[in-house]
Each structure stands twice: as structure tokens, then as C-alpha cells.
Amino acid sequence: MDVFDGLPDAIIVDILNKVGDVKTLLRCSSLSKRFNSLVPQTESLILRLDPVVTTEPQPPGSPVSNILKSIHGLCSLFSKPAKPIPTTNLSPNIPSKILHPFDRIKNLEVELPGGNASLEKGAAVKWKAQHGETLETLVVLAFRSASTASSSPSPASSSGESDAEFVAGLKTRVMWTISALMASSTRHFLMSEVVKEHEEMESLVVRDRGGEGTLVMGKEGLREFRKTEAAREGEAVDERVEKNRSVVPSVRMSMRHAPSLKLESGICLESATLVIARPSEGYSDVGDDELATEAFAGNCMYGEAVVALLKCRKNALEMNSF
């Protein structure tokens, strides 16, 4: 008699929930008829995807090129244009088909193989986005390079930035923000079919193995998304399919920047930038500090950088929907 034969179904399902990994669970389902019937009842899953990634230049008239044209006057002092943003060839049908055998998903984590931003050497962009029907909040933390700080600069040097210093690197900071907005909207669209089909789902987290960005949808956001999708059924043209991402709404952003930010840990971040974005409709910046702090809680260097940047001057920017 096999050990598992003596265990109640509920205990086996609980063990399967601890396993989580979708590929492993699908292999388990082929072990026996009992496992084949119990694996679909798993409620907590981790799906690791391996999409093909290609790098393509942004076509004429794309959102990025249009936005850059609109701030061309400000950008005359800036460095060379940012590199093309990699795009994934995944469609929403792929994760949907993989997860089709599971019918009781409540908590889903999805892991992509890499981030979406193409950056110069040494630069880093980290972001966290909350979505419902569309983007609700986005926090971006980025810097051009990191090094061990010398003893001469002081933390106070991060807060005395002039208007000219702020404008001097604006193009790069805007590109970092656009990259994060497009990455989050692409992931939101990627999971659209899964969200619609698994109505019991209460939590969705999509991240990449490199730790660049995280998309989060909670119970209310998932419910709102399904309601909107149900109302949209029957529409002839869906521009999201053409763009392979969800539409980014018009947003208002608070941007804080320090040309050189020395952290208490002894690390110096060059061109450190913190951006907090929310939809323009119904905009309020109440709770922004807590939102930014929570986004990178537990990540020592990034959490410390957020706290320091929140002390810097806030600059307000707006961006149209694209």
C-alpha cells in the first residue's frame, strides 16, 4: 500500500498547495487517477514562463516616440536616445492554456524570465504596479549607477538640486518611467484571459526573475477587471490586441531626483530617481509616501533610497494616455 493511499484528499491537496510549481504539479497528475483528480484542486500556484524575447525598434508614431517629440524642446540638452525596449511574444492564450487543467485557483504567482527595460550598463530600474481594470498605482525607483561612496559627499547634497540640474537628465528619467508603464501594461494584458477564466482567483502577482518589476492585482482589482471585461464583450475592435498590452491611462506623476545620493549604508547612487504615478482621473497624492515605502520594503538598498528620496523636492509631471 502506497503511503499516500492512507492520506485524506484534503491533506494531499494541502501538500500540493505547498508544492505550487505548475510544471511539477502537471507531472504529478500523470502518476495516478487519484492525483489526476486532485491536482486540479490546487489553489496556490507558481507559473514560471519562458517566452521568446525579441528586441525591435519602436515604430514611427509609437507612444514612446510621440511622447519624446512632445518634450523635444526640453530634451535638446540630453544624451543619446534610449535603447529599444524588448517585447515578449507571449499572448494571453499561452498562460491560459497552461492553467486550463486547474479549476480552483485562488492565489497565482507568475514568473517571467527577464525584465522589459533595455538599460545602459550599471543602470537599474525597479518598479511595482497595482492594477485593477487598469493601472491604479505605479512606483518606480531608478538610478544610472551605484558605487561605494567616498567620505566627502554628504546626504544633504541630494536635496539641493537646481531647476537646471533637474531638467538636464529629464529625458532619461521619463524613458525609465515609460518603460515601467509599458512593462506593467504588457503583463496586465498577458494575464487577462487567466483572470477572466478563473473567477475564484483572489490574488495575482507577476514578476520577473531579475527582480525588475512586479505587477499586483488584489481581490477587488480582479473583480473590477472581470466586470469591465464582461461589459466589453461583443466589441468589434480591441486596441489592446493590436498593441499587445493594456492601454495606459493618462497619469499624473510626482518625480523626485538626486544627482548623487549617498546612503547611510555607504552606497552612492548617481541620478537616483523616484516616481509615483496615479491615473489623472480622480488623482490624489494622499498616501504616496507610504505607497513608495511599502513598494520596496525588505529590500535594504532600495528601501533606504526611497526614504532618502522622499526628502527631496517633488516635481509634478503629467502624461497622456497611450
C-alpha beads as a LAMMPS data file, in Angstrom:
LAMMPS data file: protein, C-alpha beads

322 atoms
321 bonds

1 atom types
1 bond types

-500.0 500.0 xlo xhi
-500.0 500.0 ylo yhi
-500.0 500.0 zlo zhi

Masses

1 110.0

Atoms # bond

1 1 1 0.000 0.000 0.000
2 1 1 1.381 3.388 -1.002
3 1 1 1.874 5.951 1.781
4 1 1 -0.401 8.447 0.045
5 1 1 -3.235 5.929 -0.151
6 1 1 -3.836 6.348 3.568
7 1 1 -3.972 10.146 3.477
8 1 1 -7.267 12.056 3.125
9 1 1 -7.743 14.053 -0.073
10 1 1 -7.706 17.341 1.868
11 1 1 -4.190 16.681 3.191
12 1 1 -2.867 15.747 -0.245
13 1 1 -4.346 18.926 -1.736
14 1 1 -2.700 20.918 1.058
15 1 1 0.644 19.283 0.161
16 1 1 0.090 20.144 -3.498
17 1 1 -0.554 23.768 -2.485
18 1 1 2.849 23.790 -0.784
19 1 1 4.460 22.457 -3.982
20 1 1 2.873 25.215 -6.073
21 1 1 5.031 24.851 -9.187
22 1 1 2.718 24.291 -12.159
23 1 1 5.118 22.116 -14.176
24 1 1 5.730 19.833 -11.204
25 1 1 2.014 19.551 -10.477
26 1 1 1.176 18.694 -14.079
27 1 1 3.744 15.879 -13.923
28 1 1 2.190 14.679 -10.667
29 1 1 -1.212 14.499 -12.337
30 1 1 0.058 11.690 -14.562
31 1 1 1.120 9.474 -11.630
32 1 1 -2.304 8.005 -10.905
33 1 1 -6.021 8.551 -11.329
34 1 1 -6.230 9.925 -7.809
35 1 1 -3.512 12.512 -8.409
36 1 1 -5.108 13.347 -11.738
37 1 1 -8.315 14.242 -9.905
38 1 1 -6.649 16.115 -7.014
39 1 1 -4.066 18.257 -8.841
40 1 1 -6.756 20.455 -10.484
41 1 1 -7.968 21.363 -6.975
42 1 1 -4.706 23.128 -6.126
43 1 1 -5.441 26.697 -5.005
44 1 1 -1.966 28.274 -4.792
45 1 1 0.189 28.095 -7.926
46 1 1 3.518 29.363 -9.225
47 1 1 3.736 29.556 -13.019
48 1 1 7.205 30.039 -14.494
49 1 1 7.022 31.131 -18.121
50 1 1 9.787 31.010 -20.726
51 1 1 8.780 33.408 -23.526
52 1 1 10.880 34.237 -26.563
53 1 1 12.148 37.797 -26.282
54 1 1 12.931 39.963 -29.290
55 1 1 14.261 43.498 -29.479
56 1 1 12.511 45.685 -32.024
57 1 1 12.864 49.428 -32.643
58 1 1 9.817 51.484 -31.721
59 1 1 7.837 52.143 -34.950
60 1 1 7.078 55.679 -36.134
61 1 1 4.096 57.068 -34.278
62 1 1 4.567 54.755 -31.325
63 1 1 3.682 56.042 -27.831
64 1 1 7.326 56.412 -26.874
65 1 1 8.300 58.398 -29.976
66 1 1 5.214 60.620 -29.696
67 1 1 5.885 61.421 -26.065
68 1 1 9.520 62.193 -26.763
69 1 1 8.533 64.503 -29.615
70 1 1 6.205 66.382 -27.267
71 1 1 9.106 67.171 -24.923
72 1 1 11.687 67.698 -27.677
73 1 1 12.338 71.256 -26.542
74 1 1 13.347 70.062 -23.097
75 1 1 15.460 67.244 -24.486
76 1 1 17.866 69.293 -26.591
77 1 1 20.495 69.121 -23.845
78 1 1 20.161 65.400 -23.267
79 1 1 22.284 62.416 -24.130
80 1 1 21.725 59.842 -26.880
81 1 1 18.225 58.280 -27.212
82 1 1 17.359 55.327 -25.034
83 1 1 17.704 51.851 -26.493
84 1 1 14.654 49.968 -27.868
85 1 1 12.502 48.241 -25.284
86 1 1 12.415 44.429 -25.566
87 1 1 8.952 42.952 -26.110
88 1 1 7.735 39.451 -25.382
89 1 1 5.976 37.334 -27.989
90 1 1 3.664 35.783 -25.429
91 1 1 -0.074 36.073 -25.963
92 1 1 -2.720 35.829 -23.214
93 1 1 -3.753 32.445 -24.623
94 1 1 -0.489 30.774 -23.569
95 1 1 -0.774 31.103 -19.757
96 1 1 -4.496 30.468 -20.136
97 1 1 -3.875 27.106 -21.844
98 1 1 -1.213 26.085 -19.344
99 1 1 -3.522 26.777 -16.399
100 1 1 -6.619 25.292 -18.007
101 1 1 -6.439 21.992 -16.005
102 1 1 -6.726 23.909 -12.722
103 1 1 -10.211 24.926 -11.664
104 1 1 -9.824 26.306 -8.121
105 1 1 -7.001 28.853 -8.379
106 1 1 -7.110 31.462 -5.607
107 1 1 -3.514 32.661 -5.422
108 1 1 -1.327 32.817 -8.520
109 1 1 2.288 33.911 -8.877
110 1 1 3.730 34.213 -12.368
111 1 1 7.446 34.454 -13.021
112 1 1 8.816 35.776 -16.315
113 1 1 12.416 35.094 -17.378
114 1 1 13.550 38.708 -17.637
115 1 1 12.620 42.356 -17.355
116 1 1 11.436 44.733 -20.058
117 1 1 13.846 47.642 -19.864
118 1 1 16.957 47.933 -22.019
119 1 1 19.381 49.961 -19.920
120 1 1 22.867 51.317 -20.159
121 1 1 25.500 49.384 -18.228
122 1 1 25.268 49.926 -14.481
123 1 1 21.762 51.421 -14.546
124 1 1 18.810 49.860 -12.757
125 1 1 15.044 50.364 -12.868
126 1 1 12.799 48.772 -10.252
127 1 1 9.036 49.173 -10.242
128 1 1 5.856 47.941 -8.605
129 1 1 2.403 48.445 -10.110
130 1 1 -1.090 47.853 -8.746
131 1 1 -3.753 47.137 -11.375
132 1 1 -7.470 46.631 -11.430
133 1 1 -9.438 47.365 -14.591
134 1 1 -6.422 49.498 -15.497
135 1 1 -3.388 50.990 -13.768
136 1 1 -4.080 52.169 -10.215
137 1 1 -0.614 52.998 -8.893
138 1 1 2.985 52.731 -10.071
139 1 1 6.175 53.285 -8.091
140 1 1 9.485 53.471 -9.983
141 1 1 12.942 53.645 -8.431
142 1 1 15.862 54.045 -10.813
143 1 1 19.477 55.152 -10.920
144 1 1 22.240 55.438 -13.508
145 1 1 24.974 53.733 -11.473
146 1 1 25.875 52.589 -7.965
147 1 1 29.262 52.720 -6.272
148 1 1 30.873 52.783 -2.869
149 1 1 30.590 56.336 -1.599
150 1 1 33.614 58.374 -0.582
151 1 1 33.614 60.174 2.736
152 1 1 33.430 63.645 1.182
153 1 1 29.821 63.841 -0.170
154 1 1 27.110 64.309 2.420
155 1 1 23.481 63.129 2.257
156 1 1 22.385 66.762 2.207
157 1 1 23.838 67.114 -1.284
158 1 1 20.884 65.134 -2.620
159 1 1 18.326 67.781 -1.692
160 1 1 19.783 70.977 -3.163
161 1 1 19.094 70.312 -6.839
162 1 1 18.508 73.324 -9.069
163 1 1 15.937 73.525 -11.876
164 1 1 18.707 73.238 -14.472
165 1 1 20.042 70.082 -12.816
166 1 1 16.555 68.565 -12.752
167 1 1 15.968 69.271 -16.466
168 1 1 19.402 68.019 -17.514
169 1 1 18.514 64.339 -17.171
170 1 1 14.758 64.518 -17.625
171 1 1 14.672 62.582 -20.890
172 1 1 16.313 59.535 -19.323
173 1 1 14.031 59.648 -16.283
174 1 1 10.929 59.938 -18.466
175 1 1 12.126 56.958 -20.523
176 1 1 12.613 54.915 -17.354
177 1 1 9.038 55.729 -16.346
178 1 1 7.591 54.930 -19.784
179 1 1 9.465 51.631 -19.780
180 1 1 7.880 50.700 -16.433
181 1 1 4.401 51.789 -17.567
182 1 1 4.631 49.703 -20.731
183 1 1 6.048 46.687 -18.882
184 1 1 3.221 46.699 -16.339
185 1 1 0.533 47.141 -19.021
186 1 1 2.044 44.282 -21.063
187 1 1 1.915 41.956 -18.063
188 1 1 -1.620 43.091 -17.250
189 1 1 -2.729 42.170 -20.773
190 1 1 -0.783 38.897 -20.700
191 1 1 -2.825 37.648 -17.743
192 1 1 -6.214 38.936 -18.968
193 1 1 -7.559 35.571 -20.147
194 1 1 -6.438 33.825 -16.951
195 1 1 -8.184 36.436 -14.796
196 1 1 -11.418 36.116 -16.759
197 1 1 -11.466 32.309 -16.729
198 1 1 -10.576 31.751 -13.054
199 1 1 -13.262 33.672 -11.231
200 1 1 -12.273 32.359 -7.791
201 1 1 -8.822 33.976 -8.011
202 1 1 -8.177 36.454 -5.196
203 1 1 -4.530 37.360 -5.701
204 1 1 -2.272 37.700 -8.746
205 1 1 1.413 38.637 -8.688
206 1 1 3.522 38.819 -11.861
207 1 1 7.272 39.366 -11.537
208 1 1 10.467 38.608 -13.427
209 1 1 13.429 36.549 -12.288
210 1 1 15.724 39.543 -12.483
211 1 1 13.595 41.419 -9.949
212 1 1 12.990 44.398 -12.234
213 1 1 9.248 44.793 -11.813
214 1 1 6.189 43.430 -10.035
215 1 1 2.532 43.679 -11.038
216 1 1 -0.066 43.060 -8.335
217 1 1 -3.823 42.550 -8.602
218 1 1 -5.830 42.073 -5.423
219 1 1 -9.304 40.663 -4.921
220 1 1 -11.131 43.932 -5.642
221 1 1 -8.964 44.718 -8.646
222 1 1 -9.583 41.273 -10.130
223 1 1 -13.335 41.630 -9.608
224 1 1 -13.325 45.073 -11.226
225 1 1 -11.367 43.747 -14.208
226 1 1 -13.809 40.859 -14.806
227 1 1 -16.783 43.208 -14.587
228 1 1 -15.264 45.539 -17.172
229 1 1 -14.347 42.653 -19.477
230 1 1 -17.888 41.290 -19.312
231 1 1 -19.256 44.696 -20.356
232 1 1 -16.711 44.869 -23.189
233 1 1 -17.708 41.563 -24.795
234 1 1 -19.008 41.986 -28.312
235 1 1 -16.874 44.994 -29.181
236 1 1 -15.585 44.640 -32.725
237 1 1 -12.066 46.007 -32.232
238 1 1 -9.888 45.735 -29.164
239 1 1 -6.866 48.009 -29.444
240 1 1 -5.158 46.056 -26.674
241 1 1 -4.747 43.105 -29.014
242 1 1 -3.091 45.320 -31.622
243 1 1 -0.691 46.792 -29.055
244 1 1 -0.206 43.510 -27.164
245 1 1 -0.736 45.390 -23.901
246 1 1 -3.404 47.183 -21.909
247 1 1 -3.989 50.878 -22.517
248 1 1 -2.012 53.112 -20.172
249 1 1 -4.356 55.815 -18.815
250 1 1 -3.419 59.471 -18.512
251 1 1 -1.317 59.750 -15.384
252 1 1 -0.009 62.357 -13.005
253 1 1 3.420 61.733 -11.561
254 1 1 5.431 63.066 -8.682
255 1 1 9.139 62.809 -9.503
256 1 1 11.976 63.207 -7.032
257 1 1 15.577 63.203 -8.173
258 1 1 19.040 63.433 -6.632
259 1 1 22.102 63.871 -8.896
260 1 1 24.175 61.977 -6.336
261 1 1 22.505 60.200 -3.433
262 1 1 24.727 58.913 -0.647
263 1 1 23.042 56.283 1.504
264 1 1 23.836 55.558 5.132
265 1 1 24.963 52.091 4.066
266 1 1 27.886 53.692 2.210
267 1 1 26.492 53.280 -1.311
268 1 1 26.269 56.242 -3.671
269 1 1 23.572 56.252 -6.385
270 1 1 24.085 58.525 -9.372
271 1 1 20.982 60.168 -10.874
272 1 1 18.700 58.464 -8.333
273 1 1 15.031 58.904 -9.224
274 1 1 11.736 58.079 -7.510
275 1 1 8.484 58.338 -9.476
276 1 1 4.984 57.746 -8.100
277 1 1 2.251 57.674 -10.754
278 1 1 -1.529 57.502 -10.479
279 1 1 -4.319 57.941 -13.066
280 1 1 -5.182 61.587 -13.700
281 1 1 -8.892 60.903 -13.217
282 1 1 -9.664 61.279 -9.531
283 1 1 -5.997 61.966 -8.781
284 1 1 -4.858 62.323 -5.185
285 1 1 -1.354 62.021 -3.808
286 1 1 -2.548 61.151 -0.312
287 1 1 -0.635 58.117 0.895
288 1 1 2.148 58.426 -1.694
289 1 1 4.924 58.207 0.879
290 1 1 3.518 55.026 2.388
291 1 1 2.928 53.572 -1.089
292 1 1 6.556 54.145 -2.101
293 1 1 7.948 52.848 1.173
294 1 1 5.830 49.677 1.030
295 1 1 6.783 49.002 -2.611
296 1 1 10.402 48.315 -1.687
297 1 1 10.053 47.208 1.925
298 1 1 12.512 44.453 2.789
299 1 1 14.946 45.425 0.035
300 1 1 17.699 47.142 2.021
301 1 1 19.378 49.383 -0.558
302 1 1 16.209 50.256 -2.479
303 1 1 14.189 50.792 0.680
304 1 1 16.875 53.108 2.026
305 1 1 17.000 55.003 -1.278
306 1 1 13.216 55.543 -1.222
307 1 1 13.347 57.008 2.292
308 1 1 16.146 59.375 1.256
309 1 1 14.462 60.452 -1.991
310 1 1 11.169 61.189 -0.250
311 1 1 13.022 64.045 1.465
312 1 1 13.915 65.618 -1.890
313 1 1 11.884 68.242 -3.732
314 1 1 8.839 66.883 -5.554
315 1 1 8.266 67.800 -9.210
316 1 1 4.846 67.236 -10.811
317 1 1 4.527 65.856 -14.352
318 1 1 1.621 64.671 -16.484
319 1 1 1.483 62.132 -19.307
320 1 1 -1.340 61.441 -21.755
321 1 1 -2.853 58.023 -22.288
322 1 1 -1.123 55.763 -24.804

Bonds

1 1 1 2
2 1 2 3
3 1 3 4
4 1 4 5
5 1 5 6
6 1 6 7
7 1 7 8
8 1 8 9
9 1 9 10
10 1 10 11
11 1 11 12
12 1 12 13
13 1 13 14
14 1 14 15
15 1 15 16
16 1 16 17
17 1 17 18
18 1 18 19
19 1 19 20
20 1 20 21
21 1 21 22
22 1 22 23
23 1 23 24
24 1 24 25
25 1 25 26
26 1 26 27
27 1 27 28
28 1 28 29
29 1 29 30
30 1 30 31
31 1 31 32
32 1 32 33
33 1 33 34
34 1 34 35
35 1 35 36
36 1 36 37
37 1 37 38
38 1 38 39
39 1 39 40
40 1 40 41
41 1 41 42
42 1 42 43
43 1 43 44
44 1 44 45
45 1 45 46
46 1 46 47
47 1 47 48
48 1 48 49
49 1 49 50
50 1 50 51
51 1 51 52
52 1 52 53
53 1 53 54
54 1 54 55
55 1 55 56
56 1 56 57
57 1 57 58
58 1 58 59
59 1 59 60
60 1 60 61
61 1 61 62
62 1 62 63
63 1 63 64
64 1 64 65
65 1 65 66
66 1 66 67
67 1 67 68
68 1 68 69
69 1 69 70
70 1 70 71
71 1 71 72
72 1 72 73
73 1 73 74
74 1 74 75
75 1 75 76
76 1 76 77
77 1 77 78
78 1 78 79
79 1 79 80
80 1 80 81
81 1 81 82
82 1 82 83
83 1 83 84
84 1 84 85
85 1 85 86
86 1 86 87
87 1 87 88
88 1 88 89
89 1 89 90
90 1 90 91
91 1 91 92
92 1 92 93
93 1 93 94
94 1 94 95
95 1 95 96
96 1 96 97
97 1 97 98
98 1 98 99
99 1 99 100
100 1 100 101
101 1 101 102
102 1 102 103
103 1 103 104
104 1 104 105
105 1 105 106
106 1 106 107
107 1 107 108
108 1 108 109
109 1 109 110
110 1 110 111
111 1 111 112
112 1 112 113
113 1 113 114
114 1 114 115
115 1 115 116
116 1 116 117
117 1 117 118
118 1 118 119
119 1 119 120
120 1 120 121
121 1 121 122
122 1 122 123
123 1 123 124
124 1 124 125
125 1 125 126
126 1 126 127
127 1 127 128
128 1 128 129
129 1 129 130
130 1 130 131
131 1 131 132
132 1 132 133
133 1 133 134
134 1 134 135
135 1 135 136
136 1 136 137
137 1 137 138
138 1 138 139
139 1 139 140
140 1 140 141
141 1 141 142
142 1 142 143
143 1 143 144
144 1 144 145
145 1 145 146
146 1 146 147
147 1 147 148
148 1 148 149
149 1 149 150
150 1 150 151
151 1 151 152
152 1 152 153
153 1 153 154
154 1 154 155
155 1 155 156
156 1 156 157
157 1 157 158
158 1 158 159
159 1 159 160
160 1 160 161
161 1 161 162
162 1 162 163
163 1 163 164
164 1 164 165
165 1 165 166
166 1 166 167
167 1 167 168
168 1 168 169
169 1 169 170
170 1 170 171
171 1 171 172
172 1 172 173
173 1 173 174
174 1 174 175
175 1 175 176
176 1 176 177
177 1 177 178
178 1 178 179
179 1 179 180
180 1 180 181
181 1 181 182
182 1 182 183
183 1 183 184
184 1 184 185
185 1 185 186
186 1 186 187
187 1 187 188
188 1 188 189
189 1 189 190
190 1 190 191
191 1 191 192
192 1 192 193
193 1 193 194
194 1 194 195
195 1 195 196
196 1 196 197
197 1 197 198
198 1 198 199
199 1 199 200
200 1 200 201
201 1 201 202
202 1 202 203
203 1 203 204
204 1 204 205
205 1 205 206
206 1 206 207
207 1 207 208
208 1 208 209
209 1 209 210
210 1 210 211
211 1 211 212
212 1 212 213
213 1 213 214
214 1 214 215
215 1 215 216
216 1 216 217
217 1 217 218
218 1 218 219
219 1 219 220
220 1 220 221
221 1 221 222
222 1 222 223
223 1 223 224
224 1 224 225
225 1 225 226
226 1 226 227
227 1 227 228
228 1 228 229
229 1 229 230
230 1 230 231
231 1 231 232
232 1 232 233
233 1 233 234
234 1 234 235
235 1 235 236
236 1 236 237
237 1 237 238
238 1 238 239
239 1 239 240
240 1 240 241
241 1 241 242
242 1 242 243
243 1 243 244
244 1 244 245
245 1 245 246
246 1 246 247
247 1 247 248
248 1 248 249
249 1 249 250
250 1 250 251
251 1 251 252
252 1 252 253
253 1 253 254
254 1 254 255
255 1 255 256
256 1 256 257
257 1 257 258
258 1 258 259
259 1 259 260
260 1 260 261
261 1 261 262
262 1 262 263
263 1 263 264
264 1 264 265
265 1 265 266
266 1 266 267
267 1 267 268
268 1 268 269
269 1 269 270
270 1 270 271
271 1 271 272
272 1 272 273
273 1 273 274
274 1 274 275
275 1 275 276
276 1 276 277
277 1 277 278
278 1 278 279
279 1 279 280
280 1 280 281
281 1 281 282
282 1 282 283
283 1 283 284
284 1 284 285
285 1 285 286
286 1 286 287
287 1 287 288
288 1 288 289
289 1 289 290
290 1 290 291
291 1 291 292
292 1 292 293
293 1 293 294
294 1 294 295
295 1 295 296
296 1 296 297
297 1 297 298
298 1 298 299
299 1 299 300
300 1 300 301
301 1 301 302
302 1 302 303
303 1 303 304
304 1 304 305
305 1 305 306
306 1 306 307
307 1 307 308
308 1 308 309
309 1 309 310
310 1 310 311
311 1 311 312
312 1 312 313
313 1 313 314
314 1 314 315
315 1 315 316
316 1 316 317
317 1 317 318
318 1 318 319
319 1 319 320
320 1 320 321
321 1 321 322
